[in-house]
Amino acid sequence: MDSSVNLRCPKCGAQMEPIEIAVEGLPIEQLRLCPDCYVVEWNDAKGGHIDQGVPVPKDHLPGGVKSGEA
């Protein structure tokens, strides 16, 4: 990851987690996620971007805990 990239969340200040992208030709670079407030940051040819992500319930994740199993 580029050392000039801010690794702190601009919303809550938590440590951002880099997300590796293995899709060739995808114009997104330096994708980061805040594990606390789900802010997503990324860079592309137009510069830096930020968006508010939404948490997904564990029973909606592949391999996640199913309702009633927890």
C-alpha positions, 0 to 999 in steps of 0.5 A, a space after each residue: 500500500 502506498 505510504 501516502 494513503 491515510 490509513 485512519 478512517 476520516 469518520 471515526 478515526 479507526 484503523 482502516 483495513 486494506 482490501 486486496 483486489 484480484 480483478 484484472 483491469 479494475 480501475 480501483 486502487 487502494 481500496 480500504 474499509 473501516 471495520 468500525 463504521 463501514 466507511 469505504 475509501 478508494 482511489 482511481 484515475 479521478 482521485 480519492 473517493 469515500 462512501 458509507 458502507 452498510 453492514 451485512 447481517 452474518 446470516 446473509 454472508 456465505 458461510 456465516 452463522 444461520 438464523 437460530 444457530 447462534 
